[in-house]
Amino acid sequence: MLLYYDQLISELSDYSTCKIFTQRRTVIITRVSIKFTLMMLYAILLPLTGNKSMSDEVGNVKPVAYVDLERYMGTWYEIARIPNKFQTKCIGDVSAKYTLNDDGTVEVINSCLVEKGYTNTAKGIAKIEDPETNAKLKVSFVNFLGINLFWGNYWILYIDDDYQNAVVGEPKRKYGWILSRKKELSDDELEPMYKTLRENGYNNKEFEPTEQNVRD
């Protein structure tokens, strides 16, 4: 989930490296200048991605009242999602593992099986945006020179009492995931989650089921 702008960062890095080695007279393009460029880019894009009040007003999406982060940690399997550009290579066996760090952030490790038959893994970090509820987080999968860039919304819209099933969304409803500790859910188990999505203005028809146990 939520692999933000990694291709952009890769292209910028490749371009700078190529220029350093092919035009030795332009050695002034150093890691410092690259860092400065990306910081400027981040500053420009930040108002578009991090305006909390605007997102709340536009989406009118309501997270749950409270999330026990320690209970939320562990492995979750993707049951369904709204198709997105950063998971196009995933053909199944999609999972996310969350680990609570000492500083209160969350380590995120996303995995999925791709067409070539290997498991693709992405490591990111999440931070709590609303400490009163722990239901609104920001996630970044882009780290350049120790700086995390391009944070995306990760809102927990549904969690059952046993912390076995969850729904994750974001204020503009562009992204959405149904997660579970199990790899498969019955229609009865899915119904309260689809009900939550409807109540938050999502179109349930946009969600596509994720195939688990592909290797089996």
Backbone torsions as a table, in degrees:
resi	resn	phi	psi	omega
1	MET	NA	145.5	167.1
2	LEU	57.1	60.0	173.5
3	LEU	-95.3	96.4	-168.5
4	TYR	-96.3	119.1	166.8
5	TYR	57.7	25.6	178.5
6	ASP	-66.1	-31.8	179.1
7	GLN	-66.4	-39.0	178.4
8	LEU	-62.0	-46.0	-179.1
9	ILE	-63.8	-40.1	-179.9
10	SER	-62.5	-42.8	-179.3
11	GLU	-66.2	-40.7	177.8
12	LEU	-63.0	-41.6	-179.5
13	SER	-66.8	-44.1	180.0
14	ASP	-61.8	-42.0	-179.1
15	TYR	-62.4	-45.6	-177.7
16	SER	-66.0	-42.0	179.2
17	THR	-62.8	-42.9	179.7
18	CYS	-61.6	-42.1	-176.9
19	LYS	-67.4	-35.1	179.5
20	ILE	-64.8	-41.9	-173.9
21	PHE	-86.4	-22.4	-178.2
22	THR	-96.5	-19.8	178.3
23	GLN	-130.6	85.6	-172.1
24	ARG	-64.1	-20.3	179.4
25	ARG	-73.3	-10.3	-178.5
26	THR	-107.9	43.5	179.9
27	VAL	-66.3	-12.4	-179.9
28	ILE	-63.8	-16.8	175.2
29	ILE	-78.0	90.4	-175.6
30	THR	-109.1	178.5	178.7
31	ARG	-63.0	-28.5	178.9
32	VAL	-66.7	-43.9	-178.9
33	SER	-67.7	-36.0	176.9
34	ILE	-62.8	-44.9	179.7
35	LYS	-60.6	-41.9	179.5
36	PHE	-63.2	-42.8	-179.9
37	THR	-60.4	-45.5	-178.1
38	LEU	-69.6	-33.5	177.1
39	MET	-65.3	-39.1	177.6
40	MET	-65.6	-41.7	178.7
41	LEU	-63.1	-41.7	178.8
42	TYR	-63.0	-40.9	-179.7
43	ALA	-63.9	-35.1	-180.0
44	ILE	-71.2	-41.9	-175.4
45	LEU	-83.4	-18.1	-175.7
46	LEU	-56.2	-44.2	179.7
47	PRO	-62.2	-23.8	-179.2
48	LEU	-81.8	-22.4	-173.3
49	THR	-115.5	-15.5	-172.0
50	GLY	-120.4	15.6	-179.5
51	ASN	-83.8	99.5	-172.3
52	LYS	-64.9	-46.3	-176.7
53	SER	-65.0	-38.3	178.5
54	MET	-64.6	-43.0	-179.2
55	SER	-62.2	-42.7	-179.9
56	ASP	-60.7	-43.0	-177.3
57	GLU	-69.6	-41.1	-177.3
58	VAL	-68.7	-44.9	-172.4
59	GLY	-87.0	-36.3	-175.2
60	ASN	54.1	38.7	179.2
61	VAL	-99.5	134.5	-173.6
62	LYS	-111.1	116.1	173.6
63	PRO	-71.2	171.6	177.6
64	VAL	-68.4	165.2	-175.7
65	ALA	-70.7	-33.5	-178.5
66	TYR	-161.6	144.0	176.7
67	VAL	-126.2	126.0	172.8
68	ASP	-81.0	102.6	-172.4
69	LEU	-60.3	-38.3	-179.3
70	GLU	-63.0	-38.2	177.9
71	ARG	-73.4	-27.6	-178.7
72	TYR	-76.1	-21.1	-178.0
73	MET	-66.5	162.5	-179.5
74	GLY	114.7	-162.6	-175.7
75	THR	-97.4	133.4	175.4
76	TRP	-122.5	141.0	176.4
77	TYR	-104.5	138.9	179.9
78	GLU	-80.1	122.6	179.5
79	ILE	-93.8	-38.0	179.1
80	ALA	-159.7	160.1	178.5
81	ARG	-155.6	159.9	166.4
82	ILE	-79.6	124.9	-178.8
83	PRO	-53.7	139.5	-179.0
84	ASN	-142.9	162.7	-173.1
85	LYS	-72.0	-22.6	-177.0
86	PHE	-91.9	3.5	173.9
87	GLN	-124.1	18.9	-176.4
88	THR	-64.3	-28.1	-178.7
89	LYS	-83.6	-10.5	-178.4
90	CYS	-80.2	124.7	178.4
91	ILE	-104.6	-5.9	178.6
92	GLY	158.6	-172.9	179.9
93	ASP	52.1	47.4	-177.8
94	VAL	-90.0	130.3	179.3
95	SER	-145.8	162.5	176.4
96	ALA	-136.0	134.7	177.5
97	LYS	-117.4	125.9	-178.0
98	TYR	-113.7	134.5	179.0
99	THR	-132.6	126.9	-178.7
100	LEU	-78.0	124.2	179.2
101	ASN	-86.5	162.6	-179.0
102	ASP	-62.3	-28.5	-178.0
103	ASP	-87.5	5.6	178.1
104	GLY	93.6	-10.0	174.3
105	THR	-79.6	171.3	-177.8
106	VAL	-123.8	126.2	173.2
107	GLU	-77.8	132.4	-178.2
108	VAL	-119.2	126.9	175.5
109	ILE	-126.8	109.6	179.0
110	ASN	-99.0	139.3	-179.5
111	SER	-136.9	147.8	173.5
112	CYS	-158.0	157.5	176.2
113	LEU	-87.4	131.9	178.7
114	VAL	-106.5	170.1	-173.3
115	GLU	-59.4	-30.7	-178.0
116	LYS	-75.5	-3.2	173.2
117	GLY	95.8	6.8	178.5
118	TYR	-115.4	166.1	-179.9
119	THR	-91.8	124.6	177.4
120	ASN	-95.6	130.0	-176.6
121	THR	-123.9	137.6	177.0
122	ALA	-128.2	131.6	-179.2
123	LYS	-109.3	132.0	179.5
124	GLY	-141.2	-170.0	-180.0
125	ILE	-140.6	144.3	177.6
126	ALA	-120.7	146.2	176.6
127	LYS	-127.6	148.7	-178.3
128	ILE	-78.9	126.7	177.5
129	GLU	-93.0	-29.3	-177.7
130	ASP	-129.1	89.3	-175.5
131	PRO	-65.3	-17.1	178.8
132	GLU	-72.4	-30.0	-178.4
133	THR	-116.0	-24.6	-173.3
134	ASN	60.4	16.2	-175.2
135	ALA	-96.8	-14.0	177.9
136	LYS	-113.5	119.8	179.1
137	LEU	-127.4	162.4	171.0
138	LYS	-118.4	138.7	-177.3
139	VAL	-124.9	137.6	176.3
140	SER	-130.5	135.2	174.9
141	PHE	-114.7	9.3	-179.1
142	VAL	-114.4	114.9	176.7
143	ASN	-125.9	117.4	-179.4
144	PHE	-125.7	118.1	-179.3
145	LEU	54.4	39.0	176.8
146	GLY	83.5	4.1	-179.5
147	ILE	-110.8	125.2	175.7
148	ASN	-84.3	128.7	-176.1
149	LEU	-119.3	161.8	170.3
150	PHE	55.9	68.5	179.9
151	TRP	-78.3	137.1	178.7
152	GLY	-116.8	152.0	-179.6
153	ASN	-71.6	137.2	175.5
154	TYR	-135.1	97.2	-177.4
155	TRP	-109.1	130.6	178.4
156	ILE	-89.5	110.6	-174.1
157	LEU	-94.5	-21.0	-178.4
158	TYR	-153.0	138.4	171.8
159	ILE	-150.1	130.1	-179.5
160	ASP	-79.5	170.5	-174.2
161	ASP	-61.6	-30.4	-177.3
162	ASP	-93.4	2.1	-178.8
163	TYR	56.1	46.2	178.9
164	GLN	-108.8	-25.4	-179.3
165	ASN	-134.4	143.9	-176.8
166	ALA	-149.0	157.2	173.3
167	VAL	-125.3	130.8	179.3
168	VAL	-118.3	134.8	178.5
169	GLY	-145.9	-163.4	178.2
170	GLU	-155.8	161.1	-166.1
171	PRO	-60.8	-25.7	-178.7
172	LYS	-95.2	0.2	176.8
173	ARG	62.8	19.8	178.5
174	LYS	-76.3	-30.2	-179.4
175	TYR	-123.6	151.2	177.7
176	GLY	-166.7	144.3	-179.9
177	TRP	-140.2	143.8	169.4
178	ILE	-108.5	124.7	-174.6
179	LEU	-122.3	154.6	177.9
180	SER	-153.9	157.1	172.8
181	ARG	-73.7	-19.5	178.0
182	LYS	-100.9	159.6	-179.0
183	LYS	-84.6	-14.8	179.6
184	GLU	-140.9	145.8	177.3
185	LEU	-130.9	146.8	176.5
186	SER	-78.6	167.6	177.9
187	ASP	-61.2	-36.6	179.3
188	ASP	-65.6	-37.4	178.8
189	GLU	-71.4	-31.6	-179.3
190	LEU	-77.4	-27.0	-172.3
191	GLU	-55.6	-48.0	179.8
192	PRO	-62.8	-27.6	179.1
193	MET	-75.5	-41.4	176.4
194	TYR	-67.7	-31.5	175.8
195	LYS	-63.7	-43.6	177.6
196	THR	-60.7	-42.1	178.6
197	LEU	-62.5	-42.7	178.0
198	ARG	-61.4	-43.2	-178.8
199	GLU	-64.5	-23.9	179.0
200	ASN	-97.3	12.3	173.0
201	GLY	85.3	8.5	177.6
202	TYR	-77.0	152.8	171.5
203	ASN	-96.3	107.0	-174.7
204	ASN	-61.5	-22.4	-179.9
205	LYS	-68.9	-16.7	179.1
206	GLU	-76.4	-17.4	-178.6
207	PHE	-81.4	132.5	177.7
208	GLU	-114.0	135.8	-178.0
209	PRO	-66.6	146.4	178.5
210	THR	-100.6	131.4	179.8
211	GLU	-82.9	124.5	175.0
212	GLN	-106.4	167.0	-179.0
213	ASN	58.0	37.3	-179.1
214	VAL	-63.4	-39.4	-178.3
215	ARG	-66.7	-24.8	179.7
216	ASP	-72.3	NA	NA
